[in-house]
Structures are given as C-alpha cells and as structure tokens.
Amino acid sequence: MFNLGEAILALLEIVFGFWNNQVSLVFELLGQSPTGFKGGGPWGIIEGIEPLFVGIGSALVVLFFVIGFCAESVDIREEIRFEAILCLSGLPLHSGWYLITLPL
C-alpha cells in the first residue's frame, strides 16, 4: 500500500548525482590556472586593473593613517573652544572680546 521507499531512494539518487556533478565541476574549475581559463582573457583584464587597485588602496591606507594620527594627537575639546578659534583667526583680542574695526 505505502510503496514510497523506492521513490524516495530514486529521488535521493537523483539529488546526490546532481550534487556530485556540481562538486566535480567546481573542483575542475579550481584546478585550472587563471591563465588557462577561457584562453586567459579574464586574467588579462585582472592584470590590467590591478595597478589601479594598488594605487587606490595605498592612498586609502595613508589617508586613514593620517586621520587616525590626527584624531589621537589633537584635543578636540581644547581646540574647539570659542577663544581658541578666535585666536587662530588672527584678530586682536581685548578683554575676552574681539573688536573688529571696519574701514569707513
């Protein structure tokens, strides 16, 4: 009456056959050299754009280093005070307030 065992086994054989086929294709692709894959066309493209990635990556490394160095070496709370900003502007300081004289 319930003869599903054979159908389940047949389905499992189909599924595992498909799985084994796909795994063998993956290992076949992994076993190829990059220059041998499709005549070396994709590898030639990679060799062409690799210097671009090296240049951009090097610039980003330097940029992030400088950002990290500046973040660690500058005291933001001290440098952002109103008096400190005005001192950096070069205007003369008189009793805590800056006097700006405009020419008439």
C-alpha positions in Angstrom: 0.0 0.0 0.0 2.7 2.5 1.0 5.4 1.9 -1.5 7.2 5.2 -1.1 10.6 3.8 -0.1 11.7 3.1 -3.6 10.5 6.6 -4.8 12.4 8.3 -2.0 15.6 6.3 -2.8 15.3 7.2 -6.5 14.9 10.8 -5.6 17.9 10.7 -3.3 20.0 9.1 -6.1 19.0 11.9 -8.5 19.8 14.6 -5.9 23.1 13.1 -4.9 24.0 12.5 -8.6 23.3 16.2 -9.3 25.3 17.3 -6.2 28.3 15.1 -7.2 28.3 16.5 -10.7 28.3 20.1 -9.4 31.1 19.4 -6.9 33.2 17.8 -9.7 32.7 20.9 -11.9 33.8 23.2 -9.0 36.9 21.2 -8.4 37.6 21.1 -12.2 37.4 25.0 -12.2 39.6 25.3 -9.1 42.2 23.0 -10.6 42.7 25.3 -13.7 45.3 28.0 -13.7 44.0 31.6 -14.2 45.8 32.0 -17.5 44.3 28.8 -18.8 40.7 29.8 -18.0 38.9 30.8 -21.2 42.1 31.5 -23.0 43.4 33.9 -20.4 41.1 36.7 -21.3 39.7 37.3 -17.8 43.2 37.1 -16.3 44.4 39.8 -18.7 41.7 42.1 -17.5 42.6 41.5 -13.9 46.3 42.2 -14.7 45.3 45.4 -16.4 43.2 46.8 -13.4 45.4 45.5 -10.6 47.7 48.6 -10.5 44.7 50.8 -10.2 43.6 48.9 -7.1 47.1 49.1 -5.6 47.2 52.8 -6.1 43.8 53.5 -4.6 44.4 51.1 -1.7 47.7 52.7 -0.9 46.2 56.2 -0.9 43.4 55.0 1.4 45.9 53.4 3.8 47.8 56.7 4.0 44.6 58.7 4.4 43.2 56.5 7.2 46.6 56.6 9.0 46.7 60.4 8.9 43.0 60.6 10.1 43.9 58.2 13.0 47.1 60.1 13.8 45.3 63.5 13.9 42.4 62.1 15.9 44.8 60.8 18.6 47.1 63.9 18.7 44.5 66.7 18.7 42.5 67.5 21.8 39.1 68.4 20.2 37.6 69.9 23.4 40.5 72.3 23.8 40.8 73.3 20.2 37.1 73.9 19.6 36.7 76.5 22.3 35.4 79.8 21.0 38.5 81.7 22.3 40.9 79.2 20.7 39.1 79.5 17.3 39.3 83.3 17.5 42.9 83.2 18.5 43.6 81.2 15.4 41.8 83.7 13.2 44.4 86.3 13.9 42.1 89.0 15.2 43.3 91.1 18.1 41.8 90.0 21.5 40.7 92.7 24.0 39.3 91.7 27.4 37.8 88.4 26.1 36.0 90.0 23.1 37.3 90.7 19.7 37.0 94.2 18.3 36.6 94.3 14.6 37.0 97.8 13.1 35.7 98.3 9.7 37.2 101.0 7.5 34.9 103.9 6.8 
